Amino acid sequence: MGQSKLVILGTGGTIAGRADSQSQAVGYKAGQITVQSLLDAVPDLEQQALGPVQTQQIAQVDSKDMDWPVWRALLRACTQALEDADTRAVVITHGTDTLEETAWLLHSLLPATKPIVLTCAMRPATALLADGPQNLRDAVTVAASGGRSGVWVVAGGEVHAAAQVQKVHPYRLQAMRSMEGGPQAVVEEGRVRWLVPDAPVTPVAPVARMVTSAPALSDLLALDELPWVEVVFSGALARACGVDALVAAGVRGIVVAGTGNATIHESMEAALLRARDKGVWIWRGTRCAEGLPVASGLGTDPAEADLVQLPVAKARIAMMLALAAQPRD
């Protein structure tokens, strides 16, 4: 077991970014440095890995530009690693901007048979005090520790569950956070200390009546693109025309980031009802930074059937996967 390999997959991001000067922490270009070069910046990485390391460059993108071809290649590489008896765990280097969405995608589609650990950075690799090398070392430590299977995010010395993690700050190093549950573990001096019982961490199931299982992975990988789903925000002065334009353009689903307990401005709500009548899926979440919508608990209110117990960014991915499982006329 000690000689089984660790697979490290690179997708780009700030952790692989390059700037014109060491003092530059914004305005850099992401995804410029190879994953092998990232490993070379951590002298004792193979020691932390407790065995050999195999790298694969999946992509070199700024994660704000994450697309289905990269996701599809990443899913294939992860599947191959999970099926390889010689692979103990997988580490993925990724940008912070869409890391929570990629983590949720992998959590939703891949079997929890081995650890899959995503990591990132808020400063480019060329920065005077780059955070990427330490984050990568910590991620390898978590992956190699013989700990818990499933999808995890490691950053800033904390280990977050894929179902809970969100990016909450545009600049600070502690940008990844699990708003209510907190981190599941911490990494201290090359050791992992778990803070929660050894149990799978999953969100409360969405209560939307249209939620279905994700399609089989083989069927999903055969798709050229995922169904089109958008997030719209409700608030003061919200208007119907944006929803109407999306429906006219062919959107298949809309997740509403509602005010408070997933409430929606009356003007926008009328447009959403029209959209539903035309077959567009509508789910409601909250734009609040913490918490999830709370249903009455009676289970009989049709107005609550579209509440979704996920942050809206993850709910959007969940709807894409659910729609992909539906037959098209």
Secondary structure as UniProt FT lines:
FT   TURN            2..3
FT   STRAND          5..12
FT   HELIX           14..16
FT   TURN            22..23
FT   HELIX           35..40
FT   TURN            43..44
FT   HELIX           45..49
FT   STRAND          53..61
FT   HELIX           63..65
FT   HELIX           68..83
FT   TURN            85..86
FT   STRAND          87..93
FT   TURN            97..98
FT   HELIX           99..109
FT   TURN            112..113
FT   STRAND          115..119
FT   TURN            125..126
FT   TURN            128..129
FT   HELIX           132..144
FT   TURN            145..146
FT   STRAND          150..155
FT   TURN            156..157
FT   STRAND          158..161
FT   TURN            162..164
FT   STRAND          165..167
FT   STRAND          176..178
FT   TURN            179..181
FT   STRAND          185..188
FT   TURN            189..190
FT   STRAND          191..194
FT   TURN            209..210
FT   HELIX           217..221
FT   STRAND          229..233
FT   TURN            236..237
FT   HELIX           241..249
FT   STRAND          253..259
FT   TURN            260..262
FT   HELIX           266..277
FT   TURN            278..279
FT   STRAND          281..286
FT   HELIX           302..304
FT   TURN            305..306
FT   HELIX           312..324
//
